[in-house]
């Protein structure tokens, strides 16, 4: 086996076991003039990236942005209430606090729909204090379906109108094959569907 091939295989193996780097302060989302104009009309802006990793793991990365007729307080009231996630969040069938919250830190076990498994997420949600919230996988627990994920919410008040907010939802996720591709009557993960459901449901709930 050549040295180059050996190096490539080693890099692939390392990548397949690497964990996603969690966010500290999430970056400001930069929009093109076209995307900004679309968002200002109240329309959804969304883009994504997909990769197939070794060992039957599937990487997805996406960002959604939209303007909503609600104050940041009202948006965070929806986004920060994990007990209600099964009513609006994409492919979430149930949630449970697996550990008491500590300040801005919330420890939530999610149950994926259709018996796809459970996964545990640590949320750092200063929300109104800082205008953002981040999440990362709790790797001390067994995670199925969603093997690894990091991401953030940003909610910015619209300048000159305290009753409007610009909402940004961005995440990276590593899925197992069932959750990524689905089977029979269980559809797999679809980033565009997730973005549109998030956009529609949050608008309804606020």
N, CA, C and O of each residue as an XYZ file, in Angstrom:
824
protein
N       0.853     -1.197      0.000
C       0.000      0.000      0.000
C       0.885      1.243      0.000
O       1.835      1.314      0.780
N       0.596      2.224     -0.857
C       1.410      3.420     -0.950
C       1.248      4.274      0.299
O       0.258      4.173      1.024
N       2.262      5.129      0.531
C       2.189      6.008      1.695
C       1.022      6.984      1.581
O       0.363      7.285      2.577
N       0.763      7.483      0.362
C      -0.333      8.434      0.174
C      -1.681      7.804      0.493
O      -2.528      8.424      1.137
N      -1.876      6.551      0.034
C      -3.136      5.873      0.295
C      -3.302      5.600      1.785
O      -4.390      5.756      2.338
N      -2.209      5.192      2.428
C      -2.259      4.950      3.873
C      -2.648      6.212      4.627
O      -3.449      6.162      5.560
N      -2.074      7.354      4.217
C      -2.369      8.624      4.865
C      -3.837      9.010      4.671
O      -4.487      9.489      5.601
N      -4.351      8.798      3.465
C      -5.745      9.120      3.194
C      -6.692      8.281      4.039
O      -7.671      8.793      4.583
N      -6.396      6.981      4.147
C      -7.227      6.099      4.956
C      -7.174      6.486      6.428
O      -8.186      6.421      7.126
N      -6.008      6.884      6.897
C      -5.855      7.301      8.285
C      -6.650      8.569      8.550
O      -7.309      8.695      9.582
N      -6.582      9.516      7.602
C      -7.316     10.770      7.759
C      -8.818     10.516      7.759
O      -9.559     11.126      8.530
N      -9.263      9.612      6.891
C     -10.689      9.282      6.820
C     -11.161      8.645      8.117
O     -12.250      8.943      8.608
N     -10.325      7.758      8.671
C     -10.673      7.101      9.919
C     -10.753      8.104     11.062
O     -11.653      8.024     11.899
N      -9.810      9.053     11.100
C      -9.823     10.079     12.143
C     -11.050     10.963     12.018
O     -11.673     11.321     13.018
N     -11.399     11.314     10.778
C     -12.561     12.180     10.551
C     -13.844     11.505     11.003
O     -14.748     12.151     11.533
N     -13.913     10.196     10.787
C     -15.150      9.479     11.123
C     -15.384      9.421     12.618
O     -16.519      9.232     13.057
N     -14.327      9.579     13.416
C     -14.463      9.499     14.866
C     -14.376     10.880     15.519
O     -14.592     11.009     16.724
N     -14.063     11.907     14.736
C     -13.913     13.242     15.310
C     -15.265     13.791     15.745
O     -16.287     13.512     15.119
N     -15.263     14.575     16.823
C     -16.494     15.231     17.254
C     -16.524     16.638     16.686
O     -15.484     17.243     16.425
N     -17.718     17.142     16.500
C     -17.879     18.489     15.970
C     -17.461     19.509     17.022
O     -17.695     19.320     18.215
N     -16.850     20.573     16.573
C     -16.361     21.613     17.481
C     -17.525     22.513     17.905
O     -18.140     23.150     17.050
N     -17.843     22.582     19.198
C     -18.976     23.412     19.634
C     -18.664     24.901     19.491
O     -17.502     25.306     19.441
N     -19.710     25.694     19.429
C     -19.570     27.138     19.321
C     -19.395     27.762     20.690
O     -19.930     27.267     21.682
N     -18.648     28.844     20.741
C     -18.628     29.713     21.904
C     -19.661     30.789     21.615
O     -20.864     30.547     21.707
N     -19.183     31.985     21.263
C     -20.080     33.016     20.744
C     -20.319     32.706     19.275
O     -19.363     32.696     18.499
N     -21.545     32.453     18.864
C     -21.787     32.078     17.468
C     -21.486     33.222     16.517
O     -21.661     34.387     16.876
N     -21.040     32.910     15.317
C     -20.702     33.966     14.358
C     -21.941     34.687     13.857
O     -23.041     34.135     13.871
N     -21.758     35.906     13.422
C     -22.847     36.652     12.797
C     -23.053     36.100     11.395
O     -22.090     35.922     10.648
N     -24.289     35.832     11.038
C     -24.590     35.274      9.727
C     -24.513     36.372      8.672
O     -25.185     37.398      8.778
N     -23.684     36.143      7.652
C     -23.525     37.110      6.580
C     -24.424     36.714      5.408
O     -24.324     35.601      4.892
N     -25.288     37.617      4.997
C     -26.193     37.367      3.893
C     -25.774     38.158      2.653
O     -25.218     39.252      2.755
N     -26.049     37.592      1.501
C     -25.834     38.320      0.258
C     -26.934     39.381      0.142
O     -27.950     39.290      0.832
N     -26.746     40.381     -0.719
C     -27.813     41.375     -0.909
C     -29.139     40.735     -1.314
O     -30.202     41.178     -0.879
N     -29.078     39.694     -2.145
C     -30.301     39.008     -2.570
C     -30.975     38.297     -1.399
O     -32.195     38.359     -1.246
N     -30.167     37.618     -0.569
C     -30.719     36.939      0.595
C     -31.300     37.934      1.598
O     -32.353     37.689      2.187
N     -30.613     39.049      1.787
C     -31.088     40.063      2.723
C     -32.426     40.637      2.259
O     -33.331     40.833      3.070
N     -32.556     40.905      0.958
C     -33.812     41.436      0.425
C     -34.946     40.440      0.612
O     -36.068     40.823      0.943
N     -34.655     39.171      0.401
C     -35.660     38.125      0.577
C     -36.089     38.033      2.033
O     -37.276     37.903      2.332
N     -35.115     38.100      2.936
C     -35.418     38.017      4.365
C     -36.260     39.206      4.809
O     -37.186     39.045      5.605
N     -35.951     40.398      4.305
C     -36.686     41.603      4.691
C     -38.140     41.556      4.226
O     -38.991     42.265      4.763
N     -38.421     40.724      3.232
C     -39.797     40.525      2.784
C     -40.550     39.525      3.664
O     -41.748     39.307      3.482
N     -39.845     38.925      4.612
C     -40.456     37.926      5.471
C     -40.351     36.521      4.932
O     -41.013     35.614      5.438
N     -39.518     36.315      3.897
C     -39.363     34.994      3.294
C     -38.205     34.239      3.939
O     -37.301     34.843      4.516
N     -38.244     32.926      3.834
C     -37.198     32.072      4.390
C     -35.968     32.057      3.486
O     -36.077     31.929      2.266
N     -34.808     32.187      4.101
C     -33.525     32.012      3.407
C     -32.869     30.770      3.991
O     -32.773     30.629      5.210
N     -32.420     29.872      3.129
C     -31.838     28.617      3.621
C     -30.767     28.122      2.668
O     -30.926     28.200      1.450
N     -29.670     27.609      3.227
C     -28.648     26.930      2.430
C     -28.050     25.800      3.256
O     -28.081     25.836      4.486
N     -27.504     24.794      2.571
C     -26.995     23.630      3.291
C     -25.815     22.985      2.567
O     -25.514     23.282      1.411
N     -25.167     22.093      3.302
C     -24.027     21.329      2.801
C     -24.208     19.888      3.246
O     -24.652     19.634      4.365
N     -23.867     18.938      2.372
C     -24.023     17.525      2.697
C     -22.717     16.782      2.389
O     -22.046     17.073      1.398
N     -22.369     15.826      3.242
C     -21.212     14.964      3.013
C     -21.519     13.559      3.530
O     -22.190     13.403      4.550
N     -21.034     12.553      2.835
C     -21.090     11.172      3.322
C     -19.741     10.838      3.925
O     -18.717     10.938      3.249
N     -19.728     10.443      5.185
C     -18.490     10.131      5.881
C     -18.298      8.615      5.950
O     -19.234      7.862      5.682
N     -17.091      8.160      6.305
C     -16.868      6.713      6.476
C     -17.722      6.150      7.605
O     -18.305      6.889      8.399
N     -17.779      4.847      7.652
C     -18.482      4.110      8.709
C     -19.969      4.447      8.760
O     -20.571      4.492      9.833
N     -20.553      4.684      7.584
C     -22.000      4.907      7.472
C     -22.471      6.059      8.350
O     -23.477      5.952      9.053
N     -21.729      7.159      8.299
C     -22.122      8.377      8.980
C     -22.366      9.458      7.930
O     -21.718      9.486      6.884
N     -23.304     10.336      8.229
C     -23.740     11.299      7.234
C     -23.756     12.697      7.855
O     -24.437     12.943      8.850
N     -22.994     13.599      7.248
C     -22.832     14.958      7.767
C     -23.758     15.908      7.026
O     -23.836     15.888      5.797
N     -24.461     16.741      7.790
C     -25.311     17.759      7.213
C     -25.051     19.083      7.939
O     -24.861     19.112      9.155
N     -25.046     20.156      7.183
C     -24.851     21.485      7.770
C     -25.801     22.451      7.074
O     -25.870     22.483      5.845
N     -26.522     23.226      7.844
C     -27.482     24.133      7.234
C     -27.707     25.377      8.068
O     -27.491     25.388      9.280
N     -28.151     26.434      7.382
C     -28.483     27.696      8.051
C     -29.792     28.216      7.490
O     -29.993     28.254      6.276
N     -30.674     28.614      8.384
C     -31.943     29.231      8.004
C     -32.002     30.622      8.622
O     -31.553     30.837      9.748
N     -32.563     31.563      7.866
C     -32.714     32.931      8.356
C     -34.063     33.460      7.910
O     -34.486     33.244      6.774
N     -34.737     34.156      8.819
C     -36.029     34.735      8.455
C     -36.385     35.870      9.418
O     -35.925     35.911     10.558
N     -37.206     36.778      8.930
C     -37.725     37.877      9.743
C     -39.131     37.511     10.185
O     -39.900     36.918      9.428
N     -39.456     37.872     11.420
C     -40.737     37.478     11.985
C     -41.360     38.657     12.720
O     -40.652     39.468     13.317
N     -42.680     38.750     12.677
C     -43.399     39.831     13.348
C     -43.604     39.483     14.814
O     -44.715     39.180     15.250
N     -42.532     39.531     15.550
C     -42.570     39.240     16.984
C     -41.294     39.773     17.621
O     -40.244     39.828     16.980
N     -41.393     40.159     18.869
C     -40.215     40.638     19.593
C     -39.280     39.472     19.899
O     -39.717     38.321     19.911
N     -37.999     39.750     20.146
C     -37.089     38.676     20.561
C     -37.585     37.927     21.787
O     -37.385     36.717     21.891
N     -38.229     38.623     22.717
C     -38.759     37.967     23.915
C     -39.747     36.867     23.550
O     -39.719     35.780     24.127
N     -40.619     37.154     22.588
C     -41.621     36.167     22.187
C     -40.980     34.992     21.445
O     -41.397     33.845     21.611
N     -39.973     35.282     20.634
C     -39.289     34.203     19.908
C     -38.573     33.282     20.886
O     -38.665     32.060     20.773
N     -37.858     33.867     21.846
C     -37.129     33.049     22.809
C     -38.072     32.254     23.708
O     -37.716     31.178     24.188
N     -39.270     32.782     23.934
C     -40.239     32.044     24.750
C     -40.599     30.719     24.081
O     -40.834     29.718     24.757
N     -40.639     30.722     22.742
C     -40.914     29.495     22.000
C     -39.669     28.618     21.934
O     -39.720     27.432     22.263
N     -38.559     29.200     21.510
C     -37.330     28.426     21.301
C     -36.775     27.858     22.603
O     -36.163     26.790     22.604
N     -36.985     28.568     23.710
C     -36.424     28.139     24.985
C     -37.298     27.201     25.785
O     -36.906     26.774     26.871
N     -38.487     26.865     25.273
C     -39.383     25.953     25.996
C     -39.248     24.551     25.397
O     -39.951     24.200     24.449
N     -38.339     23.762     25.959
C     -38.042     22.445     25.394
C     -39.199     21.460     25.548
O     -39.293     20.490     24.796
N     -40.071     21.705     26.512
C     -41.202     20.793     26.704
C     -42.154     20.822     25.513
O     -42.894     19.866     25.282
N     -42.134     21.920     24.757
C     -43.049     22.068     23.622
C     -42.420     21.662     22.287
O     -43.093     21.708     21.257
N     -41.154     21.269     22.284
C     -40.488     20.936     21.024
C     -41.210     19.840     20.222
O     -41.252     19.927     18.995
N     -41.775     18.817     20.871
C     -42.478     17.791     20.089
C     -43.658     18.352     19.284
O     -44.122     17.717     18.337
N     -44.136     19.536     19.660
C     -45.276     20.121     18.957
C     -44.863     20.849     17.680
O     -45.695     21.102     16.808
N     -43.546     21.193     17.569
C     -43.157     21.971     16.388
C     -41.785     21.628     15.802
O     -41.548     21.896     14.624
N     -40.896     21.057     16.572
C     -39.534     20.823     16.080
C     -39.476     19.611     15.150
O     -40.236     18.656     15.308
N     -38.591     19.663     14.207
C     -38.476     18.661     13.138
C     -38.084     17.290     13.685
O     -37.029     17.137     14.301
N     -38.944     16.295     13.455
C     -38.702     14.892     13.798
C     -38.400     14.659     15.282
O     -37.687     13.721     15.636
N     -38.944     15.516     16.137
C     -38.800     15.339     17.583
C     -40.114     14.796     18.137
O     -41.159     15.440     18.037
N     -40.042     13.596     18.725
C     -41.247     12.961     19.270
C     -41.395     13.190     20.766
O     -42.497     13.077     21.303
N     -40.291     13.515     21.449
C     -40.372     13.715     22.886
C     -39.113     14.366     23.425
O     -38.046     14.274     22.818
N     -39.242     15.028     24.575
C     -38.096     15.632     25.244
C     -38.197     15.374     26.742
O     -39.285     15.222     27.298
N     -37.035     15.328     27.374
C     -37.008     15.110     28.821
C     -35.713     15.688     29.384
O     -34.638     15.497     28.816
N     -35.830     16.401     30.511
C     -34.638     16.867     31.211
C     -33.977     15.663     31.874
O     -34.568     15.046     32.761
N     -32.761     15.322     31.457
C     -32.084     14.185     32.077
C     -31.171     14.610     33.219
O     -30.558     13.776     33.885
N     -31.090     15.924     33.437
C     -30.268     16.469     34.509
C     -30.820     17.862     34.825
O     -31.238     18.567     33.906
N     -30.834     18.278     36.095
C     -31.352     19.610     36.420
C     -30.565     20.707     35.711
O     -29.348     20.610     35.554
N     -31.269     21.746     35.288
C     -30.607     22.868     34.624
C     -29.694     23.589     35.609
O     -29.925     23.580     36.818
N     -28.653     24.214     35.063
C     -27.690     24.952     35.884
C     -27.502     26.320     35.233
O     -26.766     26.447     34.254
N     -28.155     27.330     35.768
C     -28.064     28.657     35.176
C     -28.636     28.655     33.770
O     -29.819     28.380     33.568
N     -27.784     28.965     32.797
C     -28.207     28.999     31.395
C     -28.035     27.656     30.696
O     -28.299     27.547     29.498
N     -27.595     26.627     31.429
C     -27.328     25.317     30.835
C     -28.525     24.380     31.053
O     -29.014     24.219     32.171
N     -28.975     23.774     29.962
C     -30.111     22.872     29.997
C     -29.700     21.539     29.372
O     -29.062     21.501     28.320
N     -30.075     20.458     30.034
C     -29.668     19.124     29.611
C     -30.910     18.363     29.147
O     -31.729     17.936     29.961
N     -31.036     18.203     27.849
C     -32.278     17.693     27.272
C     -32.022     16.416     26.469
O     -31.165     16.384     25.586
N     -32.772     15.379     26.789
C     -32.758     14.164     25.979
C     -33.917     14.255     24.978
O     -35.069     14.470     25.353
N     -33.579     14.087     23.713
C     -34.577     14.116     22.649
C     -34.862     12.696     22.179
O     -33.963     11.864     22.059
N     -36.129     12.448     21.918
C     -36.532     11.185     21.323
C     -36.918     11.455     19.874
O     -37.837     12.228     19.605
N     -36.216     10.817     18.943
C     -36.534     10.985     17.531
C     -37.800     10.217     17.195
O     -38.091      9.196     17.819
N     -38.551     10.695     16.221
C     -39.794     10.027     15.859
C     -39.540      8.688     15.194
O     -38.432      8.419     14.731
N     -40.563      7.849     15.145
C     -40.530      6.545     14.465
C     -39.496      5.596     15.054
O     -38.897      4.816     14.313
N     -39.269      5.638     16.360
C     -38.365      4.691     17.026
C     -36.939      4.769     16.508
O     -36.234      3.761     16.472
N     -36.513      5.957     16.109
C     -35.166      6.104     15.564
C     -34.092      6.249     16.638
O     -32.902      6.217     16.324
N     -34.488      6.407     17.892
C     -33.506      6.463     18.968
C     -33.519      7.778     19.715
O     -34.231      8.711     19.344
N     -32.720      7.845     20.780
C     -32.633      9.035     21.612
C     -31.222      9.621     21.546
O     -30.243      8.923     21.281
N     -31.159     10.931     21.798
C     -29.864     11.612     21.811
C     -29.935     12.762     22.808
O     -31.000     13.338     23.034
N     -28.785     13.090     23.404
C     -28.750     14.058     24.504
C     -27.956     15.297     24.107
O     -26.851     15.208     23.571
N     -28.550     16.452     24.386
C     -27.981     17.727     23.963
C     -27.832     18.661     25.157
O     -28.747     18.796     25.970
N     -26.671     19.303     25.254
C     -26.438     20.336     26.259
C     -26.663     21.699     25.592
O     -26.023     22.029     24.594
N     -27.575     22.470     26.158
C     -27.880     23.795     25.615
C     -27.289     24.872     26.525
O     -27.454     24.827     27.744
N     -26.610     25.821     25.930
C     -26.156     27.019     26.632
C     -27.008     28.157     26.076
O     -26.742     28.665     24.987
N     -28.025     28.549     26.824
C     -29.046     29.474     26.321
C     -29.143     30.734     27.187
O     -30.091     30.874     27.960
N     -28.176     31.653     27.070
C     -28.339     32.937     27.767
C     -29.459     33.771     27.151
O     -29.942     34.716     27.775
N     -29.871     33.433     25.941
C     -31.027     33.988     25.239
C     -31.087     35.512     25.302
O     -30.301     36.186     24.636
N     -32.003     36.061     26.089
C     -32.204     37.505     26.085
C     -30.985     38.267     26.598
O     -30.760     39.408     26.193
N     -30.204     37.663     27.473
C     -29.037     38.352     28.014
C     -27.989     38.622     26.946
O     -27.307     39.646     26.976
N     -27.864     37.680     25.987
C     -26.827     37.810     24.972
C     -27.366     37.730     23.538
O     -26.641     38.003     22.581
N     -28.625     37.360     23.398
C     -29.224     37.333     22.073
C     -28.945     36.079     21.274
O     -29.234     36.022     20.079
N     -28.377     35.061     21.935
C     -28.110     33.813     21.224
C     -28.188     32.627     22.175
O     -28.199     32.791     23.395
N     -28.241     31.455     21.609
C     -28.173     30.211     22.367
C     -27.454     29.177     21.526
O     -27.631     29.140     20.308
N     -26.647     28.338     22.152
C     -25.902     27.313     21.426
C     -26.221     25.934     21.985
O     -26.751     25.806     23.089
N     -25.891     24.905     21.214
C     -26.074     23.541     21.701
C     -24.930     22.648     21.236
O     -24.241     22.957     20.264
N     -24.738     21.536     21.944
C     -23.729     20.542     21.585
C     -24.157     19.192     22.133
O     -24.957     19.117     23.066
N     -23.625     18.130     21.554
C     -23.946     16.776     21.987
C     -23.286     16.460     23.325
O     -22.145     16.848     23.576
N     -24.007     15.762     24.164
C     -23.432     15.244     25.408
C     -22.856     13.860     25.103
O     -23.589     12.873     25.058
N     -21.553     13.797     24.898
C     -20.907     12.546     24.514
C     -20.679     11.602     25.701
O     -20.155     10.502     25.525
N     -21.065     12.022     26.894
C     -20.967     11.114     28.045
C     -22.146     10.147     28.075
O     -22.178      9.224     28.890
N     -23.120     10.362     27.179
C     -24.296      9.517     27.109
C     -24.365      8.840     25.745
O     -23.740      9.290     24.784
N     -25.132      7.753     25.674
C     -25.309      7.027     24.420
C     -26.266      7.806     23.518
O     -27.356      8.198     23.934
N     -25.838      8.019     22.284
C     -26.659      8.759     21.340
C     -26.910      7.926     20.089
O     -25.983      7.393     19.479
N     -28.180      7.827     19.724
C     -28.570      7.127     18.508
C     -29.264      8.125     17.596
O     -29.733      9.168     18.050
N     -29.327      7.811     16.332
C     -29.924      8.703     15.341
C     -29.015      9.911     15.130
O     -28.273      9.961     14.149
N     -29.064     10.876     16.032
C     -28.170     12.034     15.966
C     -26.917     11.689     16.760
O     -26.926     11.709     17.990
N     -25.844     11.374     16.048
C     -24.606     10.934     16.706
C     -23.803     12.109     17.240
O     -23.085     11.984     18.232
N     -23.929     13.243     16.580
C     -23.205     14.434     17.019
C     -23.888     15.651     16.400
O     -24.324     15.604     15.250
N     -23.978     16.724     17.154
C     -24.541     17.953     16.608
C     -24.065     19.153     17.408
O     -23.900     19.080     18.626
N     -23.849     20.250     16.713
C     -23.586     21.547     17.338
C     -24.358     22.585     16.535
O     -24.668     22.367     15.364
N     -24.664     23.699     17.161
C     -25.370     24.731     16.415
C     -25.742     25.898     17.303
O     -25.352     25.970     18.468
N     -26.506     26.811     16.723
C     -26.891     27.996     17.491
C     -28.149     28.648     16.924
O     -28.506     28.475     15.759
N     -28.793     29.394     17.792
C     -29.847     30.336     17.448
C     -29.315     31.744     17.695
O     -28.610     31.983     18.676
N     -29.647     32.658     16.818
C     -29.451     34.084     17.077
C     -30.790     34.770     16.819
O     -31.471     34.467     15.840
N     -31.154     35.674     17.685
C     -32.388     36.440     17.504
C     -32.040     37.913     17.723
O     -31.721     38.335     18.835
N     -32.109     38.679     16.643
C     -31.745     40.087     16.692
C     -32.979     40.961     16.497
O     -33.772     40.707     15.591
N     -33.157     41.993     17.336
C     -34.261     42.924     17.090
C     -34.023     43.695     15.802
O     -32.892     44.068     15.492
N     -35.085     43.929     15.059
C     -34.965     44.709     13.833
C     -34.829     46.185     14.199
O     -35.618     46.713     14.983
N     -33.850     46.827     13.642
C     -33.595     48.230     13.952
C     -34.815     49.080     13.612
O     -35.328     49.035     12.494
N     -35.263     49.847     14.587
C     -36.400     50.730     14.381
C     -37.752     50.089     14.613
O     -38.782     50.754     14.504
N     -37.760     48.779     14.940
C     -39.031     48.102     15.196
C     -38.807     47.007     16.236
O     -38.321     45.924     15.909
N     -39.155     47.285     17.461
C     -38.912     46.332     18.556
C     -39.849     45.130     18.504
O     -39.653     44.159     19.234
N     -40.864     45.191     17.646
C     -41.804     44.068     17.518
C     -41.512     43.190     16.308
O     -42.369     42.416     15.882
N     -40.312     43.304     15.754
C     -39.854     42.416     14.693
C     -38.492     41.858     15.070
O     -37.706     42.522     15.745
N     -38.218     40.643     14.634
C     -36.942     39.998     14.945
C     -36.386     39.313     13.704
O     -37.132     38.785     12.879
N     -35.066     39.332     13.591
C     -34.370     38.526     12.593
C     -33.865     37.275     13.297
O     -33.098     37.353     14.257
N     -34.303     36.130     12.811
C     -34.003     34.849     13.461
C     -33.039     34.056     12.582
O     -33.250     33.916     11.377
N     -31.975     33.537     13.207
C     -30.989     32.720     12.510
C     -30.861     31.394     13.251
O     -30.708     31.353     14.471
N     -30.928     30.320     12.483
C     -30.875     28.966     13.046
C     -29.856     28.186     12.231
O     -30.067     27.936     11.044
N     -28.749     27.800     12.863
C     -27.670     27.156     12.115
C     -27.164     25.942     12.867
O     -26.953     26.004     14.078
N     -26.966     24.836     12.161
C     -26.521     23.626     12.835
C     -25.696     22.712     11.958
O     -25.794     22.733     10.731
N     -24.882     21.911     12.617
C     -24.124     20.834     11.987
C     -24.533     19.544     12.680
O     -24.672     19.513     13.902
N     -24.725     18.488     11.915
C     -25.206     17.249     12.512
C     -24.580     16.056     11.810
O     -24.392     16.062     10.594
N     -24.260     15.033     12.591
C     -23.797     13.747     12.063
C     -24.865     12.718     12.417
O     -25.198     12.531     13.587
N     -25.397     12.052     11.388
C     -26.496     11.118     11.561
C     -26.070      9.692     11.257
O     -25.111      9.469     10.518
N     -26.784      8.723     11.829
C     -26.576      7.348     11.392
C     -27.368      7.120     10.096
O     -28.116      7.997      9.666
N     -27.207      5.984      9.497
C     -27.796      5.745      8.178
C     -29.318      5.809      8.198
O     -29.923      6.377      7.289
N     -29.951      5.230      9.231
C     -31.400      5.224      9.292
C     -31.951      6.642      9.336
O     -32.873      6.975      8.592
N     -31.395      7.473     10.199
C     -31.916      8.828     10.342
C     -31.574      9.698      9.132
O     -32.327     10.609      8.787
N     -30.453      9.419      8.497
C     -30.062     10.217      7.334
C     -30.885      9.862      6.101
O     -31.379     10.748      5.404
N     -31.030      8.579      5.835
C     -31.644      8.138      4.577
C     -33.042      7.571      4.730
O     -33.793      7.508      3.756
N     -33.403      7.158      5.938
C     -34.721      6.587      6.160
C     -34.861      5.193      5.566
O     -33.910      4.630      5.024
N     -36.069      4.649      5.679
C     -36.363      3.346      5.092
C     -37.878      3.141      5.080
O     -38.575      3.621      5.973
N     -38.382      2.441      4.087
C     -39.807      2.138      3.964
C     -40.658      3.395      4.206
O     -40.576      4.360      3.446
N     -41.480      3.376      5.275
C     -42.362      4.498      5.540
C     -41.748      5.526      6.496
O     -42.454      6.388      7.020
N     -40.449      5.432      6.718
C     -39.755      6.376      7.587
C     -38.827      7.232      6.735
O     -37.728      6.790      6.402
N     -39.241      8.453      6.371
C     -38.387      9.305      5.543
C     -37.151      9.761      6.298
O     -37.191      9.925      7.517
N     -36.071      9.963      5.592
C     -34.828     10.399      6.216
C     -34.811     11.895      6.474
O     -35.826     12.581      6.346
N     -33.641     12.381      6.839
C     -33.448     13.789      7.175
C     -33.446     14.637      5.910
O     -32.767     14.311      4.936
N     -34.207     15.725      5.930
C     -34.254     16.654      4.815
C     -34.081     18.065      5.361
O     -34.962     18.595      6.037
N     -32.933     18.664      5.058
C     -32.613     19.970      5.623
C     -33.604     21.047      5.239
O     -33.964     21.890      6.061
N     -34.047     21.024      3.989
C     -35.004     22.028      3.531
C     -36.341     21.885      4.261
O     -36.954     22.881      4.648
N     -36.786     20.644      4.445
C     -38.024     20.413      5.189
C     -37.898     20.909      6.629
O     -38.829     21.497      7.178
N     -36.730     20.663      7.232
C     -36.496     21.105      8.600
C     -36.565     22.627      8.698
O     -37.184     23.170      9.612
N     -35.924     23.310      7.748
C     -35.914     24.774      7.762
C     -37.317     25.332      7.590
O     -37.714     26.249      8.309
N     -38.071     24.784      6.641
C     -39.418     25.286      6.390
C     -40.357     24.995      7.567
O     -41.201     25.824      7.908
N     -40.211     23.818      8.187
C     -41.057     23.509      9.340
C     -40.741     24.446     10.495
O     -41.651     24.944     11.159
N     -39.460     24.687     10.738
C     -39.052     25.596     11.804
C     -39.620     26.988     11.560
O     -40.178     27.609     12.465
N     -39.474     27.465     10.346
C     -39.961     28.791      9.949
C     -41.478     28.898     10.122
O     -41.967     29.856     10.720
N     -42.210     27.935      9.610
C     -43.671     27.971      9.671
C     -44.187     27.843     11.110
O     -45.058     28.602     11.534
N     -43.644     26.884     11.847
C     -44.166     26.610     13.183
C     -43.859     27.732     14.173
O     -44.694     28.071     15.011
N     -42.662     28.307     14.076
C     -42.332     29.395     14.993
C     -43.220     30.599     14.710
O     -43.691     31.258     15.636
N     -43.452     30.888     13.424
C     -44.360     31.998     13.081
C     -45.740     31.768     13.676
O     -46.358     32.695     14.199
N     -46.223     30.533     13.598
C     -47.542     30.220     14.149
C     -47.575     30.397     15.673
O     -48.534     30.940     16.223
N     -46.526     29.937     16.335
C     -46.551     29.877     17.785
C     -46.346     31.246     18.429
O     -46.846     31.481     19.530
N     -45.620     32.160     17.771
C     -45.423     33.475     18.371
C     -46.596     34.403     18.071
O     -46.598     35.556     18.501
